Amino acid sequence: MAREHGITNYYEKNGFLRDRIELDAIFHRVETEVDAAADKELEARGLSRMGMGRVYAREQFKKEVLKKRYGIEWRTLSEMNPWFCFD
C-alpha cells in the first residue's frame, strides 16, 4: 500500500531505517497478500483507512501474519525508527 502512494520512497530518501528482510524475494512474494489481509482485518475492526493509530495496528497485524504463516521475522518501520511518530 505505501509503495503505491510513493511513501516508501519518501522514507528511504529521508533516511528512515528499513528491515533488510524487505529486500528478500520471498518477502516480496507474500507482501501483497499480507497487505491485503491486513487491510481487510483492520476494516473489519472498524479502523478507517486513514485513522489515527492505524499505522501501528496494521504493522502489528502484518508482523503477526508474516511470522505465523511464513516464518518471516520482520521489524516494522516504527520498530526500526523508534524516535519518529508515524501517525
C-alpha positions as CSV (number, residue, x, y, z in Angstrom):
1,M,0.0,0.0,0.0
2,A,2.7,2.5,1.0
3,R,4.6,1.7,-2.2
4,E,1.5,2.6,-4.3
5,H,1.5,6.1,-2.8
6,G,5.2,6.7,-3.0
7,I,5.5,6.8,0.7
8,T,8.2,4.1,0.8
9,N,10.4,6.3,-1.5
10,Y,9.8,9.2,0.9
11,Y,11.0,7.2,3.9
12,E,14.1,5.9,2.0
13,K,15.1,9.3,0.7
14,N,14.8,10.9,4.1
15,G,17.0,8.3,5.9
16,F,14.5,6.1,7.7
17,L,15.8,2.6,8.5
18,R,14.1,-0.4,7.0
19,D,14.4,-4.1,7.9
20,R,16.7,-5.9,5.5
21,I,14.2,-8.7,5.1
22,E,12.2,-6.3,2.8
23,L,14.9,-6.9,0.2
24,D,14.3,-10.7,0.2
25,A,12.4,-12.2,-2.8
26,I,10.2,-14.3,-0.5
27,F,9.1,-11.3,1.4
28,H,8.1,-9.5,-1.8
29,R,6.1,-12.6,-3.0
30,V,4.0,-12.7,0.1
31,E,3.8,-9.0,0.9
32,T,0.9,-8.2,-1.4
33,E,-1.2,-11.0,0.1
34,V,-0.3,-10.0,3.7
35,D,-1.0,-6.3,3.0
36,A,-4.5,-7.2,1.6
37,A,-5.2,-9.4,4.7
38,A,-4.1,-6.6,7.0
39,D,-6.4,-4.0,5.2
40,K,-9.3,-6.5,5.4
41,E,-8.7,-7.2,9.1
42,L,-8.5,-3.5,10.0
43,E,-11.6,-2.7,8.1
44,A,-13.4,-5.5,10.0
45,R,-12.2,-3.9,13.2
46,G,-13.7,-0.6,12.1
47,L,-10.4,1.3,11.7
48,S,-10.7,3.7,8.8
49,R,-8.0,3.7,6.1
50,M,-6.5,7.0,7.4
51,G,-7.4,7.0,11.1
52,M,-5.0,7.7,14.0
53,G,-3.3,4.6,15.3
54,R,-4.0,2.6,12.1
55,V,-0.3,2.5,11.1
56,Y,0.7,0.7,14.3
57,A,-2.3,-1.7,14.2
58,R,-1.6,-2.5,10.6
59,E,2.1,-3.1,11.2
60,Q,1.5,-5.4,14.2
61,F,-1.1,-7.4,12.3
62,K,1.2,-7.7,9.3
63,K,4.1,-8.7,11.5
64,E,2.0,-11.5,13.2
65,V,0.8,-12.9,9.8
66,L,4.3,-12.9,8.4
67,K,5.6,-14.8,11.4
68,K,2.7,-17.3,11.8
69,R,2.1,-18.1,8.1
70,Y,5.5,-17.7,6.6
71,G,8.0,-17.8,9.4
72,I,9.3,-14.4,8.5
73,E,10.7,-12.3,11.3
74,W,10.0,-8.7,10.2
75,R,10.8,-5.5,12.1
76,T,8.2,-2.7,11.4
77,L,9.0,0.8,10.2
78,S,8.2,2.1,13.7
79,E,10.4,-0.5,15.4
80,M,13.3,0.4,13.1
81,N,12.7,4.2,13.8
82,P,11.5,4.5,17.4
83,W,12.4,8.2,17.6
84,F,9.7,9.0,15.0
85,C,5.9,9.1,15.3
86,F,4.1,7.8,12.2
87,D,0.5,8.8,13.0
